[in-house]
């Protein structure tokens, strides 16, 4: 699995994409999942994205919306590496790939 993640990163560099590391969250909760106090973070993300919120990546400072709203579902509240291109004005990453970080 580490090899696949490494190959994705290598491919992204070759095609001009960037890599972003952080936690899969949602655009409403961002860094803190305080609205659903009795739920685990992954459950909160899942519930929020069923409503009007969208999947996002929180890198420790910034919440960046993800263009792909299907791939992040299985990584809710997990630390990942997202390969893609950042639209800084829209704070959105055009997702090419998502891989779970191995050192969790």
Gaussian input, Z-matrix of N, CA and C with variables (Angstrom, degrees):
# hf/3-21g

backbone

0 1
 N
 C     1     B1
 C     2     B2     1     A1
 N     3     B3     2     A2     1     D1
 C     4     B4     3     A3     2     D2
 C     5     B5     4     A4     3     D3
 N     6     B6     5     A5     4     D4
 C     7     B7     6     A6     5     D5
 C     8     B8     7     A7     6     D6
 N     9     B9     8     A8     7     D7
 C    10    B10     9     A9     8     D8
 C    11    B11    10    A10     9     D9
 N    12    B12    11    A11    10    D10
 C    13    B13    12    A12    11    D11
 C    14    B14    13    A13    12    D12
 N    15    B15    14    A14    13    D13
 C    16    B16    15    A15    14    D14
 C    17    B17    16    A16    15    D15
 N    18    B18    17    A17    16    D16
 C    19    B19    18    A18    17    D17
 C    20    B20    19    A19    18    D18
 N    21    B21    20    A20    19    D19
 C    22    B22    21    A21    20    D20
 C    23    B23    22    A22    21    D21
 N    24    B24    23    A23    22    D22
 C    25    B25    24    A24    23    D23
 C    26    B26    25    A25    24    D24
 N    27    B27    26    A26    25    D25
 C    28    B28    27    A27    26    D26
 C    29    B29    28    A28    27    D27
 N    30    B30    29    A29    28    D28
 C    31    B31    30    A30    29    D29
 C    32    B32    31    A31    30    D30
 N    33    B33    32    A32    31    D31
 C    34    B34    33    A33    32    D32
 C    35    B35    34    A34    33    D33
 N    36    B36    35    A35    34    D34
 C    37    B37    36    A36    35    D35
 C    38    B38    37    A37    36    D36
 N    39    B39    38    A38    37    D37
 C    40    B40    39    A39    38    D38
 C    41    B41    40    A40    39    D39
 N    42    B42    41    A41    40    D40
 C    43    B43    42    A42    41    D41
 C    44    B44    43    A43    42    D42
 N    45    B45    44    A44    43    D43
 C    46    B46    45    A45    44    D44
 C    47    B47    46    A46    45    D45
 N    48    B48    47    A47    46    D46
 C    49    B49    48    A48    47    D47
 C    50    B50    49    A49    48    D48
 N    51    B51    50    A50    49    D49
 C    52    B52    51    A51    50    D50
 C    53    B53    52    A52    51    D51
 N    54    B54    53    A53    52    D52
 C    55    B55    54    A54    53    D53
 C    56    B56    55    A55    54    D54
 N    57    B57    56    A56    55    D55
 C    58    B58    57    A57    56    D56
 C    59    B59    58    A58    57    D57
 N    60    B60    59    A59    58    D58
 C    61    B61    60    A60    59    D59
 C    62    B62    61    A61    60    D60
 N    63    B63    62    A62    61    D61
 C    64    B64    63    A63    62    D62
 C    65    B65    64    A64    63    D63
 N    66    B66    65    A65    64    D64
 C    67    B67    66    A66    65    D65
 C    68    B68    67    A67    66    D66
 N    69    B69    68    A68    67    D67
 C    70    B70    69    A69    68    D68
 C    71    B71    70    A70    69    D69
 N    72    B72    71    A71    70    D70
 C    73    B73    72    A72    71    D71
 C    74    B74    73    A73    72    D72
 N    75    B75    74    A74    73    D73
 C    76    B76    75    A75    74    D74
 C    77    B77    76    A76    75    D75
 N    78    B78    77    A77    76    D76
 C    79    B79    78    A78    77    D77
 C    80    B80    79    A79    78    D78
 N    81    B81    80    A80    79    D79
 C    82    B82    81    A81    80    D80
 C    83    B83    82    A82    81    D81
 N    84    B84    83    A83    82    D82
 C    85    B85    84    A84    83    D83
 C    86    B86    85    A85    84    D84
 N    87    B87    86    A86    85    D85
 C    88    B88    87    A87    86    D86
 C    89    B89    88    A88    87    D87
 N    90    B90    89    A89    88    D88
 C    91    B91    90    A90    89    D89
 C    92    B92    91    A91    90    D90
 N    93    B93    92    A92    91    D91
 C    94    B94    93    A93    92    D92
 C    95    B95    94    A94    93    D93
 N    96    B96    95    A95    94    D94
 C    97    B97    96    A96    95    D95
 C    98    B98    97    A97    96    D96
 N    99    B99    98    A98    97    D97
 C   100   B100    99    A99    98    D98
 C   101   B101   100   A100    99    D99
 N   102   B102   101   A101   100   D100
 C   103   B103   102   A102   101   D101
 C   104   B104   103   A103   102   D102
 N   105   B105   104   A104   103   D103
 C   106   B106   105   A105   104   D104
 C   107   B107   106   A106   105   D105
 N   108   B108   107   A107   106   D106
 C   109   B109   108   A108   107   D107
 C   110   B110   109   A109   108   D108
 N   111   B111   110   A110   109   D109
 C   112   B112   111   A111   110   D110
 C   113   B113   112   A112   111   D111
 N   114   B114   113   A113   112   D112
 C   115   B115   114   A114   113   D113
 C   116   B116   115   A115   114   D114
 N   117   B117   116   A116   115   D115
 C   118   B118   117   A117   116   D116
 C   119   B119   118   A118   117   D117
 N   120   B120   119   A119   118   D118
 C   121   B121   120   A120   119   D119
 C   122   B122   121   A121   120   D120
 N   123   B123   122   A122   121   D121
 C   124   B124   123   A123   122   D122
 C   125   B125   124   A124   123   D123
 N   126   B126   125   A125   124   D124
 C   127   B127   126   A126   125   D125
 C   128   B128   127   A127   126   D126
 N   129   B129   128   A128   127   D127
 C   130   B130   129   A129   128   D128
 C   131   B131   130   A130   129   D129
 N   132   B132   131   A131   130   D130
 C   133   B133   132   A132   131   D131
 C   134   B134   133   A133   132   D132
 N   135   B135   134   A134   133   D133
 C   136   B136   135   A135   134   D134
 C   137   B137   136   A136   135   D135
 N   138   B138   137   A137   136   D136
 C   139   B139   138   A138   137   D137
 C   140   B140   139   A139   138   D138
 N   141   B141   140   A140   139   D139
 C   142   B142   141   A141   140   D140
 C   143   B143   142   A142   141   D141
 N   144   B144   143   A143   142   D142
 C   145   B145   144   A144   143   D143
 C   146   B146   145   A145   144   D144
 N   147   B147   146   A146   145   D145
 C   148   B148   147   A147   146   D146
 C   149   B149   148   A148   147   D147
 N   150   B150   149   A149   148   D148
 C   151   B151   150   A150   149   D149
 C   152   B152   151   A151   150   D150
 N   153   B153   152   A152   151   D151
 C   154   B154   153   A153   152   D152
 C   155   B155   154   A154   153   D153
 N   156   B156   155   A155   154   D154
 C   157   B157   156   A156   155   D155
 C   158   B158   157   A157   156   D156
 N   159   B159   158   A158   157   D157
 C   160   B160   159   A159   158   D158
 C   161   B161   160   A160   159   D159
 N   162   B162   161   A161   160   D160
 C   163   B163   162   A162   161   D161
 C   164   B164   163   A163   162   D162
 N   165   B165   164   A164   163   D163
 C   166   B166   165   A165   164   D164
 C   167   B167   166   A166   165   D165
 N   168   B168   167   A167   166   D166
 C   169   B169   168   A168   167   D167
 C   170   B170   169   A169   168   D168
 N   171   B171   170   A170   169   D169
 C   172   B172   171   A171   170   D170
 C   173   B173   172   A172   171   D171
 N   174   B174   173   A173   172   D172
 C   175   B175   174   A174   173   D173
 C   176   B176   175   A175   174   D174
 N   177   B177   176   A176   175   D175
 C   178   B178   177   A177   176   D176
 C   179   B179   178   A178   177   D177
 N   180   B180   179   A179   178   D178
 C   181   B181   180   A180   179   D179
 C   182   B182   181   A181   180   D180
 N   183   B183   182   A182   181   D181
 C   184   B184   183   A183   182   D182
 C   185   B185   184   A184   183   D183
 N   186   B186   185   A185   184   D184
 C   187   B187   186   A186   185   D185
 C   188   B188   187   A187   186   D186
 N   189   B189   188   A188   187   D187
 C   190   B190   189   A189   188   D188
 C   191   B191   190   A190   189   D189
 N   192   B192   191   A191   190   D190
 C   193   B193   192   A192   191   D191
 C   194   B194   193   A193   192   D192
 N   195   B195   194   A194   193   D193
 C   196   B196   195   A195   194   D194
 C   197   B197   196   A196   195   D195
 N   198   B198   197   A197   196   D196
 C   199   B199   198   A198   197   D197
 C   200   B200   199   A199   198   D198
 N   201   B201   200   A200   199   D199
 C   202   B202   201   A201   200   D200
 C   203   B203   202   A202   201   D201
 N   204   B204   203   A203   202   D202
 C   205   B205   204   A204   203   D203
 C   206   B206   205   A205   204   D204
 N   207   B207   206   A206   205   D205
 C   208   B208   207   A207   206   D206
 C   209   B209   208   A208   207   D207
 N   210   B210   209   A209   208   D208
 C   211   B211   210   A210   209   D209
 C   212   B212   211   A211   210   D210
 N   213   B213   212   A212   211   D211
 C   214   B214   213   A213   212   D212
 C   215   B215   214   A214   213   D213
 N   216   B216   215   A215   214   D214
 C   217   B217   216   A216   215   D215
 C   218   B218   217   A217   216   D216
 N   219   B219   218   A218   217   D217
 C   220   B220   219   A219   218   D218
 C   221   B221   220   A220   219   D219
 N   222   B222   221   A221   220   D220
 C   223   B223   222   A222   221   D221
 C   224   B224   223   A223   222   D222
 N   225   B225   224   A224   223   D223
 C   226   B226   225   A225   224   D224
 C   227   B227   226   A226   225   D225
 N   228   B228   227   A227   226   D226
 C   229   B229   228   A228   227   D227
 C   230   B230   229   A229   228   D228
 N   231   B231   230   A230   229   D229
 C   232   B232   231   A231   230   D230
 C   233   B233   232   A232   231   D231
 N   234   B234   233   A233   232   D232
 C   235   B235   234   A234   233   D233
 C   236   B236   235   A235   234   D234
 N   237   B237   236   A236   235   D235
 C   238   B238   237   A237   236   D236
 C   239   B239   238   A238   237   D237
 N   240   B240   239   A239   238   D238
 C   241   B241   240   A240   239   D239
 C   242   B242   241   A241   240   D240
 N   243   B243   242   A242   241   D241
 C   244   B244   243   A243   242   D242
 C   245   B245   244   A244   243   D243
 N   246   B246   245   A245   244   D244
 C   247   B247   246   A246   245   D245
 C   248   B248   247   A247   246   D246
 N   249   B249   248   A248   247   D247
 C   250   B250   249   A249   248   D248
 C   251   B251   250   A250   249   D249
 N   252   B252   251   A251   250   D250
 C   253   B253   252   A252   251   D251
 C   254   B254   253   A253   252   D252
 N   255   B255   254   A254   253   D253
 C   256   B256   255   A255   254   D254
 C   257   B257   256   A256   255   D255
 N   258   B258   257   A257   256   D256
 C   259   B259   258   A258   257   D257
 C   260   B260   259   A259   258   D258
 N   261   B261   260   A260   259   D259
 C   262   B262   261   A261   260   D260
 C   263   B263   262   A262   261   D261
 N   264   B264   263   A263   262   D262
 C   265   B265   264   A264   263   D263
 C   266   B266   265   A265   264   D264
 N   267   B267   266   A266   265   D265
 C   268   B268   267   A267   266   D266
 C   269   B269   268   A268   267   D267
 N   270   B270   269   A269   268   D268
 C   271   B271   270   A270   269   D269
 C   272   B272   271   A271   270   D270
 N   273   B273   272   A272   271   D271
 C   274   B274   273   A273   272   D272
 C   275   B275   274   A274   273   D273
 N   276   B276   275   A275   274   D274
 C   277   B277   276   A276   275   D275
 C   278   B278   277   A277   276   D276
 N   279   B279   278   A278   277   D277
 C   280   B280   279   A279   278   D278
 C   281   B281   280   A280   279   D279
 N   282   B282   281   A281   280   D280
 C   283   B283   282   A282   281   D281
 C   284   B284   283   A283   282   D282
 N   285   B285   284   A284   283   D283
 C   286   B286   285   A285   284   D284
 C   287   B287   286   A286   285   D285
 N   288   B288   287   A287   286   D286
 C   289   B289   288   A288   287   D287
 C   290   B290   289   A289   288   D288
 N   291   B291   290   A290   289   D289
 C   292   B292   291   A291   290   D290
 C   293   B293   292   A292   291   D291
 N   294   B294   293   A293   292   D292
 C   295   B295   294   A294   293   D293
 C   296   B296   295   A295   294   D294
 N   297   B297   296   A296   295   D295
 C   298   B298   297   A297   296   D296
 C   299   B299   298   A298   297   D297
 N   300   B300   299   A299   298   D298
 C   301   B301   300   A300   299   D299
 C   302   B302   301   A301   300   D300
 N   303   B303   302   A302   301   D301
 C   304   B304   303   A303   302   D302
 C   305   B305   304   A304   303   D303
 N   306   B306   305   A305   304   D304
 C   307   B307   306   A306   305   D305
 C   308   B308   307   A307   306   D306
 N   309   B309   308   A308   307   D307
 C   310   B310   309   A309   308   D308
 C   311   B311   310   A310   309   D309

   B1=1.4434
   B2=1.5292
   B3=1.3373
   B4=1.4562
   B5=1.5236
   B6=1.3190
   B7=1.4642
   B8=1.5324
   B9=1.3311
   B10=1.4626
   B11=1.5267
   B12=1.3256
   B13=1.4625
   B14=1.5210
   B15=1.3268
   B16=1.4563
   B17=1.5234
   B18=1.3270
   B19=1.4617
   B20=1.5249
   B21=1.3409
   B22=1.4672
   B23=1.5249
   B24=1.3211
   B25=1.4570
   B26=1.5279
   B27=1.3333
   B28=1.4589
   B29=1.5214
   B30=1.3161
   B31=1.4609
   B32=1.5241
   B33=1.3272
   B34=1.4589
   B35=1.5243
   B36=1.3109
   B37=1.4565
   B38=1.5265
   B39=1.3305
   B40=1.4614
   B41=1.5292
   B42=1.3285
   B43=1.4612
   B44=1.5248
   B45=1.3070
   B46=1.4486
   B47=1.5224
   B48=1.3011
   B49=1.4594
   B50=1.5274
   B51=1.3103
   B52=1.4576
   B53=1.5131
   B54=1.3229
   B55=1.4678
   B56=1.5148
   B57=1.3164
   B58=1.4589
   B59=1.5207
   B60=1.3130
   B61=1.4569
   B62=1.5163
   B63=1.3230
   B64=1.4548
   B65=1.5105
   B66=1.3107
   B67=1.4615
   B68=1.5265
   B69=1.3337
   B70=1.4605
   B71=1.5245
   B72=1.3163
   B73=1.4552
   B74=1.5245
   B75=1.3182
   B76=1.4650
   B77=1.5228
   B78=1.3239
   B79=1.4629
   B80=1.5250
   B81=1.3231
   B82=1.4614
   B83=1.5327
   B84=1.3221
   B85=1.4666
   B86=1.5236
   B87=1.3181
   B88=1.4564
   B89=1.5094
   B90=1.3274
   B91=1.4570
   B92=1.5228
   B93=1.3212
   B94=1.4717
   B95=1.5175
   B96=1.3043
   B97=1.4641
   B98=1.5274
   B99=1.3249
   B100=1.4629
   B101=1.5302
   B102=1.3236
   B103=1.4633
   B104=1.5258
   B105=1.3307
   B106=1.4631
   B107=1.5247
   B108=1.2958
   B109=1.4614
   B110=1.5274
   B111=1.3099
   B112=1.4625
   B113=1.5247
   B114=1.3215
   B115=1.4590
   B116=1.5360
   B117=1.3241
   B118=1.4646
   B119=1.5341
   B120=1.3327
   B121=1.4650
   B122=1.5222
   B123=1.3462
   B124=1.4652
   B125=1.5256
   B126=1.3200
   B127=1.4678
   B128=1.5285
   B129=1.3159
   B130=1.4624
   B131=1.5328
   B132=1.3334
   B133=1.4640
   B134=1.5292
   B135=1.3244
   B136=1.4717
   B137=1.5283
   B138=1.3136
   B139=1.4676
   B140=1.5395
   B141=1.3206
   B142=1.4670
   B143=1.5242
   B144=1.3384
   B145=1.4651
   B146=1.5246
   B147=1.3206
   B148=1.4648
   B149=1.5237
   B150=1.3139
   B151=1.4660
   B152=1.5156
   B153=1.3136
   B154=1.4649
   B155=1.5294
   B156=1.3164
   B157=1.4541
   B158=1.5342
   B159=1.3434
   B160=1.4593
   B161=1.5243
   B162=1.3392
   B163=1.4612
   B164=1.5176
   B165=1.3371
   B166=1.4526
   B167=1.5200
   B168=1.3207
   B169=1.4583
   B170=1.5165
   B171=1.3332
   B172=1.4647
   B173=1.5191
   B174=1.3332
   B175=1.4652
   B176=1.5314
   B177=1.2994
   B178=1.4620
   B179=1.5178
   B180=1.3409
   B181=1.4608
   B182=1.5249
   B183=1.3330
   B184=1.4572
   B185=1.5187
   B186=1.3244
   B187=1.4644
   B188=1.5234
   B189=1.3390
   B190=1.4626
   B191=1.5217
   B192=1.3085
   B193=1.4619
   B194=1.5240
   B195=1.3265
   B196=1.4574
   B197=1.5204
   B198=1.3254
   B199=1.4651
   B200=1.5247
   B201=1.3098
   B202=1.4627
   B203=1.5244
   B204=1.3076
   B205=1.4616
   B206=1.5270
   B207=1.3454
   B208=1.4629
   B209=1.5212
   B210=1.3340
   B211=1.4699
   B212=1.5311
   B213=1.3223
   B214=1.4737
   B215=1.5299
   B216=1.3210
   B217=1.4667
   B218=1.5242
   B219=1.3128
   B220=1.4679
   B221=1.5335
   B222=1.3229
   B223=1.4677
   B224=1.5356
   B225=1.3123
   B226=1.4692
   B227=1.5295
   B228=1.3364
   B229=1.4675
   B230=1.5299
   B231=1.3272
   B232=1.4597
   B233=1.5241
   B234=1.3236
   B235=1.4631
   B236=1.5270
   B237=1.3308
   B238=1.4604
   B239=1.5284
   B240=1.3255
   B241=1.4484
   B242=1.5159
   B243=1.3216
   B244=1.4622
   B245=1.5225
   B246=1.3126
   B247=1.4565
   B248=1.5169
   B249=1.3239
   B250=1.4528
   B251=1.5105
   B252=1.3145
   B253=1.4558
   B254=1.5289
   B255=1.3243
   B256=1.4622
   B257=1.5201
   B258=1.3239
   B259=1.4650
   B260=1.5234
   B261=1.3275
   B262=1.4636
   B263=1.5157
   B264=1.3095
   B265=1.4663
   B266=1.5309
   B267=1.3276
   B268=1.4665
   B269=1.5280
   B270=1.3299
   B271=1.4755
   B272=1.5308
   B273=1.3566
   B274=1.4586
   B275=1.5222
   B276=1.3398
   B277=1.4605
   B278=1.5231
   B279=1.3357
   B280=1.4641
   B281=1.5250
   B282=1.3269
   B283=1.4609
   B284=1.5211
   B285=1.3462
   B286=1.4602
   B287=1.5148
   B288=1.3484
   B289=1.4681
   B290=1.5291
   B291=1.3289
   B292=1.4647
   B293=1.5162
   B294=1.3326
   B295=1.4636
   B296=1.5270
   B297=1.3074
   B298=1.4683
   B299=1.5278
   B300=1.3079
   B301=1.4575
   B302=1.5135
   B303=1.2985
   B304=1.4623
   B305=1.5185
   B306=1.3093
   B307=1.4723
   B308=1.5125
   B309=1.3158
   B310=1.4709
   B311=1.4901
   A1=110.86
   A2=116.56
   A3=119.69
   A4=109.90
   A5=116.09
   A6=120.98
   A7=110.73
   A8=117.05
   A9=121.11
   A10=110.12
   A11=116.27
   A12=120.42
   A13=111.43
   A14=116.52
   A15=121.09
   A16=110.87
   A17=116.76
   A18=120.78
   A19=111.56
   A20=117.31
   A21=120.26
   A22=110.83
   A23=116.34
   A24=120.53
   A25=110.07
   A26=117.20
   A27=120.90
   A28=112.03
   A29=116.51
   A30=121.11
   A31=110.82
   A32=116.39
   A33=119.29
   A34=111.62
   A35=116.41
   A36=120.37
   A37=109.68
   A38=116.23
   A39=120.72
   A40=111.42
   A41=118.74
   A42=121.76
   A43=113.38
   A44=117.97
   A45=120.65
   A46=115.03
   A47=118.38
   A48=120.73
   A49=109.40
   A50=116.35
   A51=122.33
   A52=109.44
   A53=116.32
   A54=120.95
   A55=108.45
   A56=114.70
   A57=122.97
   A58=107.51
   A59=116.71
   A60=121.19
   A61=109.04
   A62=114.93
   A63=119.74
   A64=111.27
   A65=115.72
   A66=122.78
   A67=109.16
   A68=115.84
   A69=120.23
   A70=108.34
   A71=114.86
   A72=122.31
   A73=108.12
   A74=116.19
   A75=120.02
   A76=108.57
   A77=115.76
   A78=120.50
   A79=113.89
   A80=117.94
   A81=119.39
   A82=111.18
   A83=117.32
   A84=120.14
   A85=113.00
   A86=116.96
   A87=119.82
   A88=112.86
   A89=116.78
   A90=122.16
   A91=113.46
   A92=117.68
   A93=120.61
   A94=111.08
   A95=114.50
   A96=121.40
   A97=108.22
   A98=115.67
   A99=120.44
   A100=113.05
   A101=116.98
   A102=118.98
   A103=112.37
   A104=116.45
   A105=121.61
   A106=107.71
   A107=116.80
   A108=122.73
   A109=114.37
   A110=117.93
   A111=120.40
   A112=113.27
   A113=117.27
   A114=121.79
   A115=110.47
   A116=115.22
   A117=119.97
   A118=108.43
   A119=116.42
   A120=120.80
   A121=112.87
   A122=117.39
   A123=119.30
   A124=111.67
   A125=117.08
   A126=121.16
   A127=110.55
   A128=116.35
   A129=121.23
   A130=110.26
   A131=116.34
   A132=120.57
   A133=109.94
   A134=116.16
   A135=120.55
   A136=111.20
   A137=117.41
   A138=120.77
   A139=110.99
   A140=116.81
   A141=120.17
   A142=111.65
   A143=116.89
   A144=119.32
   A145=112.44
   A146=117.03
   A147=119.07
   A148=110.12
   A149=115.65
   A150=121.27
   A151=109.76
   A152=115.75
   A153=120.03
   A154=113.38
   A155=117.77
   A156=121.25
   A157=110.86
   A158=117.00
   A159=121.82
   A160=110.03
   A161=116.16
   A162=120.47
   A163=109.86
   A164=114.74
   A165=121.75
   A166=108.82
   A167=115.10
   A168=121.98
   A169=107.62
   A170=116.77
   A171=121.60
   A172=107.32
   A173=116.83
   A174=121.41
   A175=113.33
   A176=116.84
   A177=121.30
   A178=112.15
   A179=116.16
   A180=121.46
   A181=112.27
   A182=115.60
   A183=121.05
   A184=111.27
   A185=115.63
   A186=121.68
   A187=106.59
   A188=115.54
   A189=121.11
   A190=109.13
   A191=115.89
   A192=121.54
   A193=109.13
   A194=116.50
   A195=122.13
   A196=109.55
   A197=117.09
   A198=120.89
   A199=111.36
   A200=117.31
   A201=122.30
   A202=107.91
   A203=117.53
   A204=121.53
   A205=112.61
   A206=118.28
   A207=121.70
   A208=111.79
   A209=117.66
   A210=121.43
   A211=113.23
   A212=119.91
   A213=119.69
   A214=114.32
   A215=118.46
   A216=121.42
   A217=112.54
   A218=117.77
   A219=119.94
   A220=112.61
   A221=117.36
   A222=121.59
   A223=112.77
   A224=118.35
   A225=121.73
   A226=111.19
   A227=115.32
   A228=124.86
   A229=113.49
   A230=118.04
   A231=121.89
   A232=110.09
   A233=114.99
   A234=121.36
   A235=107.75
   A236=116.18
   A237=121.93
   A238=111.44
   A239=114.53
   A240=122.07
   A241=106.57
   A242=115.98
   A243=121.74
   A244=107.69
   A245=115.54
   A246=121.52
   A247=107.46
   A248=116.56
   A249=119.64
   A250=111.94
   A251=114.64
   A252=121.78
   A253=109.06
   A254=116.32
   A255=121.55
   A256=111.08
   A257=114.80
   A258=121.68
   A259=104.42
   A260=116.90
   A261=120.98
   A262=113.39
   A263=116.96
   A264=120.52
   A265=110.62
   A266=116.70
   A267=121.44
   A268=112.51
   A269=117.95
   A270=122.85
   A271=110.38
   A272=114.90
   A273=121.65
   A274=109.32
   A275=115.61
   A276=121.17
   A277=107.94
   A278=115.93
   A279=120.83
   A280=105.50
   A281=116.30
   A282=123.08
   A283=112.21
   A284=114.63
   A285=121.36
   A286=109.72
   A287=116.09
   A288=121.16
   A289=109.91
   A290=114.86
   A291=121.75
   A292=107.08
   A293=116.29
   A294=120.93
   A295=109.15
   A296=115.76
   A297=120.95
   A298=108.87
   A299=116.23
   A300=120.25
   A301=108.51
   A302=116.04
   A303=121.99
   A304=113.01
   A305=118.78
   A306=121.86
   A307=113.07
   A308=116.75
   A309=119.04
   A310=110.58
   D1=-37.63
   D2=178.33
   D3=-61.04
   D4=-37.11
   D5=-178.86
   D6=-63.02
   D7=-41.25
   D8=179.76
   D9=-63.14
   D10=-46.38
   D11=178.73
   D12=-60.53
   D13=-42.22
   D14=178.60
   D15=-63.47
   D16=-42.32
   D17=178.93
   D18=-64.51
   D19=-37.78
   D20=177.29
   D21=-62.75
   D22=-42.19
   D23=179.35
   D24=-64.93
   D25=-44.06
   D26=177.66
   D27=-59.80
   D28=-44.83
   D29=179.56
   D30=-63.01
   D31=-39.34
   D32=-178.62
   D33=-65.30
   D34=-37.74
   D35=178.50
   D36=-64.70
   D37=-41.05
   D38=-179.54
   D39=-64.00
   D40=-32.53
   D41=-177.28
   D42=-99.00
   D43=7.21
   D44=175.66
   D45=86.02
   D46=5.52
   D47=177.46
   D48=-80.64
   D49=162.30
   D50=178.26
   D51=-109.97
   D52=167.95
   D53=173.45
   D54=-118.09
   D55=142.26
   D56=-178.94
   D57=-129.59
   D58=132.38
   D59=-179.49
   D60=-113.88
   D61=136.81
   D62=178.66
   D63=174.93
   D64=-160.58
   D65=-177.19
   D66=-111.98
   D67=134.84
   D68=176.10
   D69=-71.94
   D70=123.63
   D71=-179.43
   D72=-135.71
   D73=-159.02
   D74=175.76
   D75=-130.46
   D76=161.61
   D77=-174.22
   D78=-69.23
   D79=-20.72
   D80=179.49
   D81=-82.28
   D82=-47.72
   D83=-176.10
   D84=-83.33
   D85=-34.82
   D86=-179.58
   D87=62.90
   D88=-121.14
   D89=-175.51
   D90=-76.97
   D91=-30.01
   D92=-174.53
   D93=-124.37
   D94=132.12
   D95=179.81
   D96=-103.06
   D97=76.11
   D98=-175.10
   D99=-99.28
   D100=-11.02
   D101=-177.16
   D102=-70.98
   D103=-32.33
   D104=-179.68
   D105=-114.46
   D106=77.46
   D107=-171.92
   D108=-60.63
   D109=-29.94
   D110=-177.02
   D111=-95.71
   D112=10.05
   D113=-178.62
   D114=-115.01
   D115=148.59
   D116=173.66
   D117=-67.40
   D118=156.48
   D119=-177.61
   D120=-56.41
   D121=-40.10
   D122=-178.84
   D123=-65.07
   D124=-34.19
   D125=177.38
   D126=-69.82
   D127=-38.00
   D128=178.23
   D129=-63.68
   D130=-46.27
   D131=178.88
   D132=-59.12
   D133=-45.72
   D134=-179.41
   D135=-61.02
   D136=-43.92
   D137=-179.65
   D138=-67.26
   D139=-43.29
   D140=-178.12
   D141=-64.82
   D142=-38.02
   D143=-178.75
   D144=-76.70
   D145=-12.29
   D146=172.62
   D147=-78.22
   D148=-18.33
   D149=177.24
   D150=-94.54
   D151=-132.90
   D152=-175.59
   D153=-92.44
   D154=-6.37
   D155=-178.90
   D156=-79.69
   D157=158.57
   D158=-179.64
   D159=-124.91
   D160=156.39
   D161=177.58
   D162=-64.05
   D163=143.87
   D164=-178.71
   D165=-147.89
   D166=169.89
   D167=175.67
   D168=-116.87
   D169=129.43
   D170=175.29
   D171=-107.70
   D172=115.96
   D173=-175.42
   D174=-94.71
   D175=10.30
   D176=-178.17
   D177=105.70
   D178=-18.81
   D179=179.01
   D180=-130.97
   D181=-41.25
   D182=-171.18
   D183=-125.99
   D184=142.12
   D185=173.04
   D186=-98.15
   D187=120.21
   D188=-178.65
   D189=-117.58
   D190=122.20
   D191=178.61
   D192=-62.69
   D193=147.09
   D194=178.16
   D195=-104.72
   D196=134.51
   D197=-178.40
   D198=-67.60
   D199=-35.61
   D200=179.63
   D201=-89.23
   D202=121.47
   D203=-178.24
   D204=-103.68
   D205=8.32
   D206=177.71
   D207=-105.65
   D208=-48.04
   D209=-177.91
   D210=-57.56
   D211=-41.24
   D212=-175.59
   D213=-68.56
   D214=-17.37
   D215=-174.55
   D216=-54.34
   D217=-42.04
   D218=-176.97
   D219=-78.37
   D220=-4.81
   D221=-179.17
   D222=-112.51
   D223=15.07
   D224=-176.94
   D225=-51.11
   D226=127.68
   D227=178.00
   D228=65.58
   D229=15.51
   D230=177.97
   D231=-106.01
   D232=154.01
   D233=177.45
   D234=-81.95
   D235=128.33
   D236=-174.49
   D237=-138.80
   D238=169.66
   D239=168.61
   D240=-115.78
   D241=123.72
   D242=178.67
   D243=-105.82
   D244=129.33
   D245=175.96
   D246=-102.32
   D247=129.92
   D248=-179.26
   D249=171.63
   D250=-165.54
   D251=-177.76
   D252=-121.27
   D253=130.32
   D254=-177.85
   D255=-90.33
   D256=127.67
   D257=168.66
   D258=-94.75
   D259=98.73
   D260=-174.16
   D261=-62.61
   D262=-35.61
   D263=-179.07
   D264=-64.63
   D265=-43.72
   D266=-179.08
   D267=-89.80
   D268=-5.13
   D269=-176.28
   D270=50.97
   D271=47.49
   D272=-178.97
   D273=-128.75
   D274=135.38
   D275=175.35
   D276=-98.69
   D277=123.07
   D278=172.89
   D279=-79.82
   D280=107.19
   D281=-169.76
   D282=-79.13
   D283=129.27
   D284=170.81
   D285=-101.07
   D286=-40.46
   D287=-178.11
   D288=-157.31
   D289=155.66
   D290=174.55
   D291=-134.55
   D292=131.36
   D293=178.08
   D294=-134.63
   D295=136.41
   D296=177.57
   D297=-67.07
   D298=138.83
   D299=176.16
   D300=-71.02
   D301=135.04
   D302=-175.91
   D303=-75.52
   D304=-26.65
   D305=-175.45
   D306=-91.50
   D307=44.80
   D308=179.88
   D309=-91.84

